[in-house]
Amino acid sequence: MKKIVALLVIVFSIISFSSCKEEDPSSSKPSYTNISLKDAQMYVGLERNVVEDMLESKGYFFKPFFVDALKSPPPYYSVVYINSDNTVWYELLFTLETNIIFQVNVFKKSIIRNYSISNYEYCQRECILATNNNIDYQYTGYIYEAYDSQSEFQNFFDANKSIIDYCAEGWNSTNISYGVAFIEKNEEISNVNDTITIVQSNKYYLLKVGYSDLTFFKSMDIK
């Protein structure tokens, strides 16, 4: 169970939301602000209700989604808070035993590829600096295939970042995990009138950065 939870930082569990605020790449004002590893780290270890109040004070609101836990209760639970234009959201993971946040995943949605790739590189550098080549961290990367060497991953990423549709990296120690991921998605929107249904496909890009500290996951099976 411990390894499974640690890998949640690198596994890209997509939560679907329906709208994305239009971005204007020609605007003189910056239309994209990077999300950061620090955005995830700052809430880990805090009590769930405190974090929810902090996010609500920043304009985020609770996004309900269905979790069937009746037959087999999960070892942890998660809640999602999203901003008003559905472009940034926080996934908070906690156990009912402690109600303490042990993992936070931050997502950002964009219609401009270069923005998301640049943000990926920004968060990637943060993760590398945080782990600082510490041998206690095991590295895993993925672009079409798995990598256990960050330098090999980086070489392929640099040569193909203009065309890749998915990549992810994770740095996992016994208790601490860092992760960053990028994915290209197509979102289908149906417009229905009296005579015809028009399905429009819009491409968008999703960036995720996550941080986990399993010392706050007290009920975990560590066998």
QUIGI-V221144 format. One record per residue. RES is the residue in one letter. SS is DSSP state (helix for helix, strand for strand, loop for the rest). PHI is phi in whole degrees, 0 to 359 (* if undefined). D_CENTER is the distance of its C-alpha to the mean C-alpha in whole Angstrom. Layout:
BEGIN
{{RES,SS,PHI,D_CENTER} {RES,SS,PHI,D_CENTER}}
END
This chain:
BEGIN
{{M,loop,*,20} {K,helix,300,19} {K,helix,294,18} {I,helix,297,16} {V,helix,294,14} {A,helix,299,14} {L,helix,286,12} {L,loop,299,10} {V,loop,293,8} {I,loop,264,8} {V,loop,290,9} {F,loop,265,7} {S,loop,278,8} {I,loop,278,8} {I,loop,253,10} {S,loop,273,12} {F,loop,234,14} {S,loop,272,17} {S,loop,232,17} {C,loop,223,16} {K,loop,296,18} {E,loop,294,21} {E,loop,251,20} {D,loop,251,24} {P,loop,292,24} {S,loop,269,27} {S,loop,296,27} {S,loop,285,28} {K,loop,263,26} {P,loop,301,22} {S,loop,254,20} {Y,loop,223,17} {T,loop,245,16} {N,loop,300,13} {I,loop,277,10} {S,loop,224,11} {L,helix,305,10} {K,helix,298,13} {D,helix,297,11} {A,helix,276,9} {Q,helix,298,12} {M,loop,295,15} {Y,loop,256,14} {V,loop,289,14} {G,loop,95,18} {L,loop,264,19} {E,strand,291,20} {R,helix,306,18} {N,helix,297,21} {V,helix,296,21} {V,helix,296,17} {E,helix,299,18} {D,helix,296,21} {M,helix,296,19} {L,helix,292,16} {E,helix,297,19} {S,helix,292,21} {K,loop,265,19} {G,loop,97,19} {Y,loop,273,16} {F,strand,228,17} {F,strand,294,17} {K,loop,246,15} {P,loop,289,17} {F,loop,213,16} {F,loop,278,19} {V,loop,230,19} {D,loop,270,22} {A,loop,245,23} {L,loop,287,26} {K,loop,278,27} {S,loop,219,25} {P,loop,304,23} {P,loop,287,20} {P,loop,287,20} {Y,loop,211,17} {Y,strand,233,16} {S,strand,220,13} {V,strand,231,13} {V,strand,237,11} {Y,strand,238,13} {I,strand,230,12} {N,loop,278,15} {S,loop,292,18} {D,loop,256,17} {N,loop,61,14} {T,loop,251,12} {V,strand,226,10} {W,strand,215,9} {Y,strand,247,8} {E,strand,252,8} {L,strand,253,11} {L,strand,251,12} {F,strand,203,16} {T,loop,252,19} {L,loop,292,22} {E,loop,297,24} {T,loop,250,23} {N,loop,61,21} {I,strand,259,19} {I,strand,288,15} {F,strand,254,14} {Q,strand,209,11} {V,strand,230,8} {N,strand,247,4} {V,strand,247,4} {F,strand,244,4} {K,strand,223,8} {K,strand,251,10} {S,strand,214,13} {I,loop,264,17} {I,loop,246,17} {R,helix,302,16} {N,helix,300,18} {Y,helix,298,16} {S,helix,291,12} {I,helix,296,14} {S,helix,298,15} {N,helix,293,12} {Y,helix,302,11} {E,helix,296,14} {Y,helix,297,14} {C,helix,292,11} {Q,helix,300,13} {R,helix,298,16} {E,helix,299,15} {C,helix,295,13} {I,helix,295,17} {L,helix,294,19} {A,helix,293,17} {T,helix,273,19} {N,loop,51,22} {N,loop,59,23} {N,loop,292,23} {I,loop,291,25} {D,loop,287,23} {Y,loop,259,20} {Q,strand,264,19} {Y,strand,264,18} {T,strand,221,16} {G,strand,232,15} {Y,strand,213,15} {I,loop,218,17} {Y,loop,68,19} {E,loop,208,20} {A,strand,277,19} {Y,strand,233,20} {D,loop,250,21} {S,loop,237,22} {Q,helix,294,20} {S,helix,294,23} {E,helix,292,23} {F,helix,301,19} {Q,helix,296,20} {N,helix,300,23} {F,helix,290,22} {F,helix,300,19} {D,helix,298,21} {A,helix,280,24} {N,helix,229,22} {K,loop,294,19} {S,loop,280,21} {I,loop,232,20} {I,loop,296,18} {D,loop,252,16} {Y,strand,198,13} {C,strand,202,12} {A,strand,205,10} {E,strand,222,11} {G,strand,218,12} {W,strand,235,14} {N,strand,237,16} {S,loop,250,19} {T,loop,302,21} {N,loop,240,19} {I,strand,255,16} {S,strand,224,13} {Y,strand,237,11} {G,strand,203,8} {V,strand,215,7} {A,strand,209,7} {F,strand,225,9} {I,strand,214,10} {E,strand,261,13} {K,strand,229,14} {N,strand,248,18} {E,strand,249,18} {E,strand,268,21} {I,strand,240,23} {S,strand,260,27} {N,strand,250,30} {V,strand,249,32} {N,loop,234,36} {D,loop,292,39} {T,loop,242,40} {I,loop,207,37} {T,strand,250,33} {I,strand,255,31} {V,strand,256,28} {Q,strand,251,26} {S,strand,254,23} {N,strand,248,21} {K,strand,272,18} {Y,strand,217,15} {Y,strand,230,12} {L,strand,236,8} {L,strand,244,6} {K,strand,229,3} {V,strand,232,5} {G,strand,220,6} {Y,strand,219,9} {S,strand,222,12} {D,strand,231,15} {L,helix,283,17} {T,helix,294,21} {F,helix,266,19} {F,loop,256,19} {K,loop,294,23} {S,loop,268,24} {M,loop,286,22} {D,loop,282,24} {I,loop,256,25} {K,loop,292,27}}
END
